Structures are given as C-alpha cells and as structure tokens.
Amino acid sequence: MSTKKSMTLIDNRTNTQYEYPILDGTRGPSVVDLRSFFKDTGMFTFDPGYTSTASCQSEITFINGAKGELRYRGIPIEELAENHSYLEACFLLLNGRLPDKEELTDFDLELRHRAFIPESSRYLFTAFPDGAHPMATLSASVTALSSFYATHLNLESDEEFSEMANRILAKIPTLAAFAYRHYLGIPFIQPDIDLSFTENFLAMMRAYPGHKMKLGRDGHQNITPLEVEALDTIFTLHADHEQNASTTVVRGVASTGAHPYVAISSGIAALWGRAHGGANESVIAQLTMIGSVDNVDAFIARAKDPDDDFRLMGFGHRVYKNFDPRAKILKKLQDKLKEELDLDSNLMKIAARIEEIALSDEYFVSRNLYPNIDFYSGIILTALQIPKEMFTPIFVIGRTIGWIAQWTEFKKDPMSKIARPRQLYTGK
Ligand code: CMC
C-alpha cells in the first residue's frame, strides 16, 4: 500500500481495487482526486447538483457552512463589512490584498471615469417593452457591451485583465440604473464623476434630469449617508460566494473561450432564478402575499407540507447549515435602520413572526433552515424605498466583482479545462 494520503475504492463486482490521491487545501474538507476515474474504471461519478463535487481549486473565498464562516482572501466577512468599503473588498478580491490609501484613491477615480457606457448602447434599452424587468435588460446590456470591447485578452498581461475588470465593474451600476429607468419609463441619468460608486448608483436611480443629487440631509434631492452605508454593506456581503450556481455558470462559459462580459451576462441570468439571487425579490412578494401576521401560521404549514411545493423564500442554503454570516450582519443592519428610520411596517412584522417561528419549529430546525442573506436584504432594501424589481440587479452589482475574480482565476489556472460533465443515460 502506498504511504501517500489516498483512498482505495473496491469494485465489489470484480474485487478490483483502485487508489486515488487525497488532496488537502489550506482550509476546509480535503478532496479525493478522481480525475483519472473514468480512464481507470470505465465508469463516471454521479453527483447531480454537485453536492459532493469540488469543480475547481480556488484561493478567493472560503466558506465553512457548519460554522457559518465566510472569508474573502482569508479576511472574515464581519471585519470587511465593519471596517472596509465595498471598493476595498473589490480590490481585495481582485488582488488578494487590501489597497493602501493611494491605491484606493486611484481605484475609485478609475471607476468613476469608466462609469459611462458607450453612447449607442443606451438605445438597446429602448428596444425592450415598457416595464421590462430590469434583470432582462441588464443581462442583455452586458452581453451587448462585449461587442464594444476586444474579444481576446492577452493572458500574460495583467494590465489587460485589470482594464477588463475595472471597465465592467464601473459600468454595471450604470447599466442597472438604466435598466431600472427604462422599467419605469423615465429619462436616463448619466453617472456623476463627483459621486462615489455607491452614491452614484443611488443618484442614477433617483435623480431628476438636470438636478444634481447631493449627499446630505434627508429629502427629495439627496442621498443620505445612512442609505449609502447600508447599500455599500449589501454590496460587500454579496461580492463573492465561492462556487455558487451563477459563478459555476460564469466559469463554465469562461471554459468555452467566450468573451468575459458574455460569461458575466450568463451569470446574471443564472442569478435571476428565485432559488438563487431572485430570492430577495421573492421574499418581499411572498411577505406581501401573506399580507398579515394572522396568516403566517397557515403559510408555515404550507412550507412544511411535503405535498405542497410552497417554500419559505429567504430560508435555507446549500452550504450554510448554521446561520448565514451575511444574514447575521444584515439582521443587525435591519435593526439599526428600524431604529434610525423609525420603521415598523406590516411587512417587517410579518417577517419577524416568520423568523421567530422558523427558528424554533422542528421542521426548520431539523433541516438547518436558517434565514439567509436574501431574507434580510429584501426587507432592508424595501426600508430604503428601493422597489423589489431592483433587488436582484443590486445583487448583480455586488456579485460582479466575484464573477470577475473567479473568471480571472479560471483563465490563469493551467489546470482549467472546458466544463463537460457526463451523464447516466436512462433513455431508449
Ligand atoms: N422552505 C421550506 N422547506 C425547505 C426550504 C424552504 N425555503 N428550503 C429547503 N427546504 C426543505 C426541503 O423541502 C427539503 O426537505 P426534505 O428533506 O423533507 O425533502 C430539505 O429542506 C432540504 O432541501 P433541499 O432542496 O434539498 O436543499 P438544497 O440545498 O438543494 O437547496 C435552497 C437550497 C437555497 C435552493 C433551498 O433552501 C431553497 O429553495 N430556499 C428558498 C430560496 C432561497 O431563499 N434562496 C436563496 C439562497 S441564499 C442566496 C444565494 O446564494 O443565492
């Protein structure tokens, strides 16, 4: 027997033994390296939904689902949300370290300068029907962006990677705001170079044409520091989440050699589903449907009924079998907003009752179904008077940096191959 770390598999039909190396990461579960499994045995491994499959190696984000732990490049999410801005988190995800003051200023300035979108790309929005969902127009506009910029990157050039990354990162809020304004049928607002990343996004959603939005006291023409802080935190919490469904799609598209912005557009499409990023919009739609605290018990009963496909939106997670650490941070933020904005809406009351029941009910407890990030982000964004159709585009703005970092890592990894799973054929 080999003294190396390995796993021996025995085919009981023939008593044949196969040995596979065990590889250790720096944290988290080890993996059994099955790359030669088909060649050795003539069989495939079977794992629908990839519940036991590591599809790549990565040094970007680490999650310990049992402990409810999340780190970007080794730094705990709590520390990033508390002490650093979203742009610092972006720099960290891209470069593997936090920026110094000068680097942060340069990065911020570069994103401000790149926030404008090519003039003709704005006409794309008007080709969509009035009231088109912003996720549809956003995804299409990111695909369209690929036609404005070179298709092939020089894989040796860090500058080309960085230009590709900064360009899409800077333009995503503009595209999302344009998608929103087309949804409402109101004139587009161009980015304002005097505003920061997060202020700019709020301004492009809210401003009246020709009026400058200011950061200051509450009111019609202003953006409040509290809402900028809240939105910036929401962006940071969404920035990356290792190999989730949309990131897996982005890496899959990257593996075919398609343009990076097309890969990101595919990620946007994947995120839209309500089992993934679309859950934040569905949470509010569901709370509205429940309508009153008196109806909560009936809906909880439906969520528990195996013959009813009703699910409580904003509960459960494939990886977290403990409290989602992002949800914990957002719950605190929700409580702060509740106090500072003196909020006590009907939706908040319904949400609080659902949370209370789910955290003590045997069905949810035994299945480790805790509130996830989307449960609280929907409530917070509603408190900030952002309409629910913009919730998933806001998730997109936050997550774009994660997709870029994962796309870049994929491109630079010599182990990368085209994504091509196999199947267990059961047809005629
Ligand atoms: N409400 C009621 N029951 C649920 C829920 C829920 N939200 N989520 C899971 N379950 C039950 C499910 O019916 C199953 O029960 P049983 O063992 O009796 O068949 C058990 O819990 C395990 O569920 P699963 O579907 O096997 O779990 P999964 O890991 O495949 O799915 C999930 C994870 C997030 C898709 C799922 O929990 C869900 O649909 N949640 C609601 C949608 C949601 O909030 N999505 C946002 C996820 S966080 C943000 C993001 O990463 O995008």
Residues whose N, C-alpha, C, O or C-beta is under 5 A from the ligand:
A	BS01	CMC	R274 A275 H276 G277 A279 A303 F310 R311 L312 M313 G314 F315 G316 H317 R318 R367 N372 I373 D374
